[in-house]
């Protein structure tokens, strides 16, 4: 399956919130939908789920106009939407039936997902008696109980300890392996890097960066090198590079354990290597810089923080 969002515009009153949002995601791959709070992620998701109607633009599934009512969608919201005073099994079954499953199938699927997420022992307890992490796992069970083709996870790791986070990681990998469409929204960039082949960054209602994450990281690391020294602290090394190698590189950033250097126009890795051999620097670390997704995100939207 291939889901395509094309040139979506959305206004509330006279204020336009989305200004031509476009991206695509294929089954068997996860898309990281990223953006600061208020960037337009939730509005985009609600349009995809037909909660809001776009003012203009189109959504396609496998080249045909997308009909949310005919395609099972599982949505895990950032804020919990379950009933605290109802039992776990009761409400997961109820939600499955709302999504078209008969009573028997709903109960069997609810049992399966509660067991898979290791919360079946709480099936007959009220949700409010569970820990925050277990409530999150119950909400995930409710998201997946009807076996959706499209799964949207908004901050899914919120409130999970490392053990429960690992369970969720395994489930996400299974969903991807089962060729479902997975859209993953989180401010925890390490999780996005772990699961997502592609990203789309929204800023102020516009897509400011989208595409294959590996290719984006490669492009952002172009002409950038890393350097640290055995015989100099970073501050001293930064000063030395500025004084002795300014015709070859500039210091782009100082990380915790190394410098990020940017090659001057017309200069290459070989030029820098040759010059390093002529200096007093006892090289500890040297290589091509691979920016993290967090680095890329901050570079695209961080100036407004």
Secondary structure, 3 states (H helix, E strand, C coil): CEEEEEEEEEEECCEEEEEEEEEEEECCCEEEEEECCCCCHHHHHHHHCCCCCCCEEEEEECCEECCHHHCCEEEECCCCCCCCCCEHHHHHHHHHHHCCCCHHHHHHHHHHHHHHCCCHHHCCCEHHHCCHHHHHHHHHHHHHCCCCCEEEEECCCCCCCHHHHHHHHHHHHHHHHCCCEEEEECCCHHHHHHHEEEEEEEECCEEEEEEEHHHHHHHHCCCEEEEEECCCCHHHHHHHHHHHCCCCEEEEEECCCCEEEEECCCCCHHHHHHHHCCCCCCEEEEEECCCCHHHHHHHHHHHHC
